[in-house]
C-alpha cells in the first residue's frame, strides 16, 4: 500500500505558519482577522452544533462560545500531519491543540483537543472549507472565562 500523501516542504511550511497565525487570532479573540482564512460557506463541526453551515453561523455559535472563555490556545506543531492531494488543490491538516479552560471559581484546567481541517486552493489562495475541532475525552466541556472580543 502506498504511504499517505504527505505535503511537500513548502506546503507544510505554509500550513504550519497558517496554524500559528490562526492560533494567535484565537488567543486574541480576533474574529475579524481570522475570518479571511476561511471560505464564507465553510462547513464545520463543533461542540455547540453538529454541522455548522457558513462562517457567520460558525463565528456566532462556536467561536463566540469558546474563544472568550479560554486562553493559551496553540496547535502542537510537532505532532501535526499535513496531507496534500497529488494535484495540489486540497490539503488536510490533522493537529492536536492545547488551551486553558476555567472552572466557575476561576481556577484553570488543561483543555487539550484535536482538529482536522480541509483546505481548498483557488485563484485567491488557500481557504479552509471544513473544520472539526473537538476536546479530548474527559476534558470539561464548559469553560468560564469572560474575555472581551478584540474585533468582530
Order of alpha helices (4+ residues) and beta strands (2+ residues): alpha-alpha-beta-beta-alpha-beta-beta-beta-beta-beta-beta
